[in-house]
């Protein structure tokens, strides 16, 4: 039974007592559906989300990586696979979802694309069969409501109202466009034409078309987001969830070529694009651009009220294929759908390709047996990103199949190299660069099949590097052609000046600390321009945006370095485990946004790697053990016994043994993880504490990024504006135990206390400890006395006195 329930936009229970197995969130754009699904996925231990576009998948991947770190999330598209050793979350295009991998939560976005002529059958298959172990969400338009009731009768349907108002603005001229406008056309030629006119009249425009790579698209969007241009000209590539700060969407065309014919867009298709106007609670407008006439009143009402005819049928294809023969494969692909509300996807490019290849005599001879037929089907799914005449792509896949059926069953290195060398040229006009980049995407897809090529990772690195270089060349060409540079400089001057002031302020604060505290060090004056003195020379940023985690490192004072050069620093965030990251070199707004997002992902990876030795605080642990692990995580690996007295009292012996086996030490004064006391771990702990207190007067014991000593003298009154209890300071998170006028590393403190309890005077004698800890003998003796008192151990002289008084009593008896 299908239940229809309308909820407030923010009512998504964080952990319902009995979550539905299948839930559908349906509604117009800007309802928070995708955001809610991402948040829900992150509440689970594992999850997967399928998205309609490679660009959107990359955007969501960046968002999730910034939350949980790149080590915890995989990105899988047809051309790109970033899979860390043990990912918890998978961000994919819908076609590339590895649905055979079990995850707790699974979501499929934009399910209304099940009525797309080429791709619809994949969405229909995911709607019917892709499921998470605990929870599955289907996200899309309300036009899918009635069909979902038939396909998934057990689904709970939640309607999601739009968060802001979308209203009709009428008919505008280019001169009257408000700032933060997107002008929409449906061909690259028309997009370029409009962008050129806007450059002449309004100073410049950013450009987004579907053929752009994520790198080029992000660079163009960053120009718009940072205010370096006021207008974005785009195709309907912006319609599928790409998040932009847009106030108005203006249609320059209402007809598009859909692969068969030029046709007028349906109201629901216009709404998908117009809905990009407005963000969260900010209202948006849609309009048409002269000389196009105004939209009909019925269309205006439909777009403003989000009411459209229900979808009647979805594309479907049989996914239980007969691979015994080519004839059997074709027959199973043409099997009629089992329901009247499903239509056969009989015009997809892969079906067209296998039909054409099956007519070639030598391919017929090669395609015998299930393995060869399956290989034929895989080869026919190589996408034609160039959208050239079918014969060009047909010859490519036919040559690939012949090579894969030959003796080595691999694609020839020379053959691939020849094709890539032809494409490795950054010169040419926009159309040439786009064509080359699209061709590289096809080769990226091919080399992603490791069983087809030798040295697959090397080929992948080469194709990605080539795509990046072509993307950079394309972005520069777009800027040179469609952005008036003087106007761009005027618009971006405010943001660049603000960043320079911020960097100067940080250096001033660091200098103040350095002047007050011995051992602290100011940020070098050159840090803000370490790569270049020219604010607009940001070419060095792009390689870092996609750089691996190992390329970055952090110093103890929170500065982030690449190749010994400072690019940013950690600063206070929502909590100790969630620091923010700021960019230090002055950069144009777009480059600053991209580098800032990458540094934030590095910060999340930094925390994840630091805490990896700790067991997970999940439901496999009892509440007391889970509370201990949680406190260890929050304090970066060491917590005083007094702070977790209640949990220790409730900890069952079996759970204690389990934590000990996981590497947790239960000392007399502290519970700690020895693996988080290595020099590298301590430097990372220091960096996180530096971010937490920056820029307060109290400095870290060692702010230069060097190794911390085992024992530190402290004077709380001198280090703080107001006297505060020691637990309020991050000494504990640094791995130190505060006692008296000293902070001692927890493992050393526990060893001293253990020796005192065992009665081992030589090991705790003042001269021995003085040499071990680098203290004066009198200070070492005072430290031993303080630790003895803190541990509740009586002085050794008391025990000797008791032994002397008992001995005469024994003699008297």
N, C-alpha and C positions, 0 to 999 in steps of 0.2 A: 504493500500500500504506500502510495506517495503522499507525503505530508508537506503542505505548503506553509512555511513559517517565515514571517518577515521579522528581522531583528534590526536593532540600531547598528550603525556602521562599526562601532567599536565593541560590540558585544560578541566576542569570540572567546569562550571560556578557555582559560589556560590549561586546565586539566580536569575535564569532566569526569564524573564518577563512572559513567558508562558511555564512552564516546561511540558515535555511530560508526559502523564499518565503512559506510560510503556517504559522503556529503557533497552536495553541489552548491557552489556559491555563484549565483547568477545575477547579472545586473549590468548597467551601462559602464562606460569608462569612468575613471576617477572615483571608484567606490572602495578602493583599498583591498581588492580581492587578492591580487598577487602579493601585496605586502602582508596581508593576514596569513596567506599560505606559507610564506617564508618564515614568519615568526612562529607559526605552528610547527613547521618542520624542525626548527632549531630547538623546540621544546622536547623533541624526541631524541633518542640516542643515535638514530640513523634516519636518513630520509633521502628522497629523490624528487626533483621537480623537472618536468618537461615543458619547454617553452617553444614558441612558434618560430623564432628567428635566432640565427647565430648571434646577431648583434645584441638581442635581448638576453640571451644566455650568458654572453660575456659580461653584460652589465650586472646581472644578478650574481654571477660568480664573483665579481669584484666586491659586491655588497656583502655577500656571505663570507668571503675571505677576510674582509675587513672586520667582521664580527668574531670569527672563530679561527682565523689564520689559514694560510694556504695549505698547511700540512693536513688539515682536516676536511678539505673540500676538493672534489674532482670536477673538472670541466670536460664534457664529452660532446663534441659536435661531429659532423661528418668530416671536417677538415682538421679539427684540433682536439687533441686528447692530453689533458693534464691530469694525471692520475697519481697522487702520492701513494706511498706504500700502504697506508691504512686509512683511507678516507672514510669519514662518517657521513658526509653529505655529497650528493651527486647533483650537479646542475647540467642539464643536457638540452639539446634540441629534441623535439618530440620523436623524430625519426631515429635518433641515436640513443634513446633511453635503453640501458641494459636491463630490461625488465625481468630477466632471469636472476638478477642479483636481489636477494631478499633485503628489504629495508622496512623499518617500522612505519614510516610515513611516505606516502607517494601522492604527488599532485600533477595534474595535467592542465595547462593554461590555454585559454582561447579555444575551447572545445568547439565553438561554432565553425571553426575551420574544417570540421568534418564534412561540410558541404562544398569544399574546394575541389575543383575538378581533378587536379593533379595530386594533391596531398591528402585529400579528405579521408581516403580509406585508412591511412595510418592513424589519424585521430579517432576514427570510429573503432579501430581495433584496440586502441588504448582505453577508450571509454568502456568498452565491453570487457576487457581482460586484464588491464594493468591494475594491480592492487598492492597496497602496503599491508604489512602483517597486522598492524593495529588500526590504521586509519588511511583513508583515501579521499582526496578532495578533487573535484572537477570544477574548473573555473571557466566562466564564459558569459555569453550574452543570454538575456532572458528569452530570446527567440528559441532557445533549445529546451525550454521547460517541458513542452508536451512530448517531444521525442525522448527526452530522458526518462519520462514516466514509462515509456514503452521499453526502452533498452535496459534501464536500471530501475525496476519497480521498487527495490529496497532502498533507494537513495533518499536521504533527507535533504530537501531543497530549501536553501536559505536565500531570500531575496536581499539584495544589497542596494540601497538607494544611493544615488550620487551624493558626494560630500559637498559639492558646490553647484551653483546654478549655471546653466549653459543657456545663453540667450542669443537671439538673432541680431546682428549689427547692420544688416541691410546690404547695400552695394557700395563698395569703396574704390577709390583710385589709389595708385601707388603712393602719391604724395600725401594722402590722408591716413596712411597706415600708422597705427599707434606703435610705440616701442613694444618689444617682446612679441612680435607677430611672426607667424609662419605662413608663407605663401605656398600653396600646394598645386602641383601640376603632375601629369602622369606620363611624361616622357623626359628622358635626359636632355633632349634638344630644347624642349620648352623650359626646363629648369634652368639651363645655362642662359637662355635668352632673358628670362626674368631676372636672374642674378646680375647680369650685365647692366640691365636698365636700372636696377636698384643701386648698383655701385655708382653709376653716374649721377643718380638723383639723391641718394641718401648716404653715400659714403662706403657702402659695402654690404655684403651678405655672406653668410655661411651656407653651405650646400650639403644636403644629405640625400643620397639616392641608395637604392637597395644594393647596388653593385659595390659599394664601398666596403673595405675591410673594417673590422672593429677599430683598428688603430687609426685609420684615416677618418672614420666616422666620429670617433671620440675627440680627435683633434678639431674637427669642424664644429661639433657641438660645444666644445669647450670655449671656442671663440664667442659663440652666442651666449652661453651660460655666464661667462665672465664679463659680458657687456662690451666686448671689443667690437661687436657689430650688433645692430638693433634688430636685424631681420634674418630669418632662416628661410631658404627656399628648399622645398623637399618634395619627394614623391610620397606615395602612401606608405613608404617604409616607416614613417613615424607613427603609423596607426596602431601598431601592435605593442603597446605597453612601454615604449621608450619614454623615459621620464625627462621632461623638459619643463623649464619655467616659462610657460607660454600663456599670454593673455588673450590672444586672438588667433584663430585659424581662418585663413582667407583662401577660398577656392578660385584658382585661375582657370581651371578646367573642371568639367563634370563628366567627361567621357574618357574611357581608357580602353586600350587594347588588351583583351584577356587571353590572348594566345590563339583565338579563333577569329574574333571580330572586334571592332570598336563599338562599345555600347555605353549607354548612360549608367552611372553607378546607382545602385539601389539605395534607398534611404538608410538602411542599416549599415551599409558600407560607408556612406557619408558620415553617419554618426560616429563610427569607429575612429575616423580621422578627426572630425570636429571636436570630439571629446578630449583631444589632447589639450584644448584650451582650458585654462584654469588648473590649479594645482592644490590638492588638499581642500582647504576651506576657501580658497580664493576663486571668485567667479571668473568665467570665461565667456568669450563671444565667438561666433562664427559668422562669416559673411562671404560674399562673392566679389570678385575683382573685375572692374570694368575692362573691356566692353561686355563681359559676360552678364546676362540679365540676372535679376534677383531670383532667389529660390522661390518655388511655388509655395503658397500658403500651407498646403497640406504637408509638404516636406518640412517646412519650418516648425509646424506643430509637432510633427513626429520627432524631430531632433530635440526640441525643447522639452517634450514630455517623455521621451525615451520609450515610445510605443511603436512597435514594428510587427509586421505579420510573422507568425510563427514559422520556423523552418519545417518543411514538410517531409523531406527525404535527405538522407545522408549517403555519401559515397562509401562503398564497401568493397572489399576484395577478400577472397578466400586465402587464408594464411596457412592452411594445411596443404602444402604443395606436394604434388607427385613428381619426384625427381628421378624416376626410373628411366624416363626418356624425355626428349624435347617435346614430343607430342603430348605426353602426359603432363608436363609442366604447363604448356599453353592451355591445355584443357582445364586444368585445375585453376589457372588464373582467370579463365573465362566462365567459371562456374557461376550460376545465377544466385543472387542473394536470397536468403531464406525468408525475408520479411518484405512486405509491400512498402514499408517506409525506408527501405534501403535500395540504393541504385548501384549498378555495377560500375566500377572504375575501369572502363575499357579503353581509356584514351591516355593513360599515364605514359610518360616517356620511357620508363624501364620496360613496360610491356611492348611498346612500339619497337624498342631496340632488340628484344629477344625474338620478336616476330621476324624482323629484318635479318638478323644473324642466322636464324634457323633455315633461311632459304639459300645460304651460301654452301655449295657442295663440300668444301674442305672443312667448314665448321660443323656441318652435319656429321662428317666422318669422325671428327674429334669428339663430339658431344655424345659419348656413349657411356652408360653407367651412371649411378647416382652422384659420384664425386665430380665427374666432368660436367654433368648437367647442373649441379649446384654451383660449380665455378662459373659456368656460363651465366647463370642468373645473377651471381654477385658482380660479374664484370658489367652486365647490362645496367646495373644500378649506379655505375659511375656517373655523377651528375655533369651536365653540360652547363657550366657556369657562364660560358661565353655567349650562350644563346645564338650560336652561329647556325647556318643551314644544317639540317640533320646529317647530310652526307659527311661533313667534316668530322663530326663527333662519331659517326658510325665507323669510319675508317680507323679512328683511334682505338675504339674498344675492340674492333675486330683484330687489330694488330696485337693488342694486349692479350686477348684470349689465345691467339696462336702461340705467343711466347710462353704463356703460363702452361700450355699443354705440351710444350717441347721438353727436351731431356731434363734440364735443370729445374723446370717448373718455376722459374723466376723471370721477372722482367729484366731485360739487359741493361747493365749499368750505362753503357755507351748510348743506348737508345734514350734513356731518361735524361742523361747528361746533355745530349744534343738538344732536346726540347727545352731544357731549363736554360741553357746558354743563349738560345734565341730570345728568351724572355728577360734576360738579365741586362736590361738597358733602362736607365732612369730618364732618358730623354723622350721627347715626343709631346704631342698635345694631350688633352684630357681623354679623348676617346681612345687613343693608343695606349695610354697608361692604364686606363680601366680595363681594356681588353687583355693586356698582359697580366694584370693582377687577377682577373677572372680565370685566366688559363693557369696561373700558378695555383689557385685554389683547387682546380681539378687535380693537379699533380700532388698537392698536399693530401687530398682525399686518397689518391692512389697509394702513395707511400705510407699512409697511415695503416694500411693492411700489411702488417709485418711479414705475413707468409708469402707475399708477392715479391718482395725485394730483399736483397742482401743489405745488411747495415741500415735497417729501417730508421733507427734514431738519427743517424747521420743525414739521411735524406730528409727527414722531417725538420731537422735543424736548418738544413740548407733552404728548403722551401719556405719555412717561416722567416728566415733571415731575408730571403728575396722578397717575400710579400711585405715585410716591414720596410725595406728600402724603397720599394715601389709605392707603398702607402705614404712614406714621408715625401717622396717626390710628388705624388699626387696632391697631398695636402699643400705643399708649397706652391704648386701650380694653381690650385684653387684660390689660395690667398692672393697670389700675384695677379690673377685674372679678375677676381670678383671683390677684392677688398682694397679700398683706397687707404694706403698706408698712413698718410698724415692724419686722416680722420680717426683711424684705429688708434694711433698714438694718443690723440686727444682724449678719446673715450676711456682708454686704459690707464691714463696718467694717474687718476685717483687711486685705483687699486694698487698700482705699482708703488706709489708714494706711501700708501698705508703699509705695505709689506716692508718697505725699506725702514720705515719708522719702527715697526715691530721688531725687526732684526736688530736695529740699533738699540732699542730698549732692552732686549735680551742681553746684548753685550754689556750695556751699562750695569744691569743687575749682577751679571757675572763678575764684572770688575769690582763692584761694591763688595761682593763676597770675598773676592781675592784680596782686597785691601784689608778686610777685617780678620780673615782666618788664615793662618799659616797652612800651606799645603793645598789650599783651594786655588783654582786657576780660572781666569776669565776666558771666554771664547776669543780665539784669535781674531784680530780685526779683519782679516781676509776671509773669514768664514762665510760672510754674506755674498761674496762674489768669487767663490773658490774655483768655479769652472770657467767663468768668463766675467769680464767687467761690463759687458754690454747686456742690458736688461732684456733685449729682444733676441739675444743669441741663446736660444733654448734648445738647440738641436741635441745637446747632450742628454736632455730629459727623456726622450723617447726610448732609447735603449734600456733605461732604468725602469720604465713602466712595466716592462715584461721580464725584467731580470729575475733570476732565481734568488731564493732566500739567502743562499750562501754568499751572494755578492755583497750583502749588507752586513755590517757588524755594529755593535753598540758599545760605547764606553761607559765607564761607571758613573759619569756625570750626566748620562742621558743623551749624549750626542750620538747621532747616527752617521756612520761613515761609509763611503764607497771608495775603495782604493786609496785609503788614508786621507780622503777629502770629506769634509763635513757637508752633508746635504740636508740635515734636519736634526730635530731633537725630540725626545719624549717630553710631554707636559701632562699636567694633571687632567685626568678624565673623570668618568663616572665612578671609578674606584681604582684601587691599586692594581687589579688585574685587567683593567680596561683603560690604559693610558691613551691619550690622544697623541698625535704626531704633527709637528709643524715643519714647514719647509723654511730653511734659512736663506738660501740664495735668493735675491730679488729676481722674480720671473714674471712674464706676462701671465694674466689671470688663467688662461687655459692650461698652460704648462704647469702652473702652480697647483691647479686642481688635480691634474693627472698624477703628478709626483706625490702630492699629499695623500691621495688614495692608496698609492703603492706603499708609502711609508706606514700608513695605518695598518695595512695587511701585514707588513713586516713586524709591527708591534704585537699584533695578535699571535703571529707565529712564535715570536720571542717568548711570550707567556706560555703558550702551549708546549713548547720544547722544554722550558724550565720546569714545568709541573708534570711532565711526562713520567718521571720516576714514581710519582705518587699514585696509589690505586685510585680508581674512579669512585667518586662518592655517589654511587647509584643504588638501586633497589636490591642489589645482591648482598649489600651489607645491612646489618641490623642498625637501628636508629643511633645507638651510642657510637658505634664505629663510624657510621656515616658522618656524624657530627664532628668526630675527631679529624677525619680526613678533610672535611670542609674547612675547619679552622686551620689545618696545615696549609691548605691551598691559599686561603686568604692571607696567611702570614708568611707565604713563600717558603714553607718547609720547616718552621720551628715555632712551637707554642709553649709557654710556661705551663707547668703542671697546675698551678693555682688557677689559671684561666680556663681550664677544662676539667675542673674537679668533678662536676656533675656527670660528665660523660665517662670519665675514668671509673667513677663509682659504679655506673650502670653497665660497664663493658664486660661482656661474658668472656670467660677464659678462652673459649674456642675462637671468638672474634679477635681477641688480643693476639693469639698465636697466628691468626691469619694476617693481621697487620704486621706482625714481626717478620713473617715470611715474605711480605711485600717490601721489606726494607725499612720499616719504621722502628726507631729506638725509643723505648720508654725509660727515660732517665729519672733520677730522683728529683730534679728540678725542671727538666724540659723534656717534651716529646719532640723528636726531630727526625729528619730524613738525611742520613749522612751523604747520600748522593747529591744533595742540594748544597753541599759545602765545598764542592770542588772550586778551584779558582775561576773557571768559566761561569759556573752557576752563581758564585758570589758576585761576580761582576754584573751579571744580569739582574740579580736582586738589588744591587746597588743602583743600577740604572732605573729600575722601577720605583725605588724609594726616592731617587732624585726627582723623577717626574711628579711624585706625589707631593713633595714639599716645595718644589720650585715655584716662585722665587722667594720663599720665606727667609728670614734672617738666619735661621739655624741651618748650618751647612752639614753635609755629610762628613764623616771623619776623614775621608779621602776623596776629594772631588776631581781628581785628575785621571781617573780610570785605571789607576795602578792597583796592585794587590792590597787588600786590607790586612793590617797586622792582626795577630791573634788576640792581643789585649790592647784596649784603648782607654786612656784616662778621659773622664767626662766631667763636665761642670755644667749642670743643667741651668743654673741661674745665669751663667754667662752666655749660654747658647740660645736662650729664649727671651722673648719680650716679657713674658710672665712665667713664674715658676709653674711647672706642670709635672704630673706624675710621669715616671719613666715609661710606663706602658703606652702613653700617648705618643711617644716618639717611635720612629721605625727601627730602633736598634734590634728589636726582636725579629722584624722582617728581614733585617740584614744578617741574621744568624747569630746575634749576640745576646748574652744574658747580662742584665744590669744589676750590679751589687755594689753598694757604697759608691765610691768614686771611680768605679771601673766598669767597663763593658768587656766581657770575656766571651770568645766564640764558644758556642754551646757545647761542641764536642770536647773542647779543652776543659771547660768548666765541669762537665760530667766526669771526665777522667780524674780531675783533682778530687772531686767529691767522692768518687769511688775509691780512690787511694786512701782518703781520710777515713772512710767507713771501714776499710779493710785493715786499718792500722799499719800503713806502710810509710813510716816517717822519712826514710831516705828519699822517696820519690816526691814528697811534698815539702822537703826541707827548703827554707827560704833561698839559700844559694843556688840549689838546683833549679827551682822555679824561676829565679831571677834570670838565669842564663837562658832558660827555655822560652820565657815570655818577653825577654828584653826589658826587664824592670830592675830597679834598685832592690837590694835585699830587703830593706825595710818596707818597700812597697809590696814586694812579694809576700812578706809575712802578713801585712795588713790584708792583702787579698785573700790569703788562705783563711785568716780569721773570719772575714766577711762571708766567704763561701761556707765555712763550717757552721756559722750562725744561721745562714739562709737555709741550709739543709737540715737544721735541727740536730746537729751532731754535738755532743758534749765534748769539752776539751779533753785531751788525752790525759792530762794531769788528774782529772777526776777519776778516771778508771784506775789509775795506779794507786790513788789514795784508797779506793774501795778494796783493792786487793790486799793492801797492807793492813787494813783493819780487820779483814776476815781471817788472815793467817793466824794471829794469836788466839782467836776464839777456837780454832780447830785444835790447837795445841792444848788448851785448857781442858777440852773434853777428853 
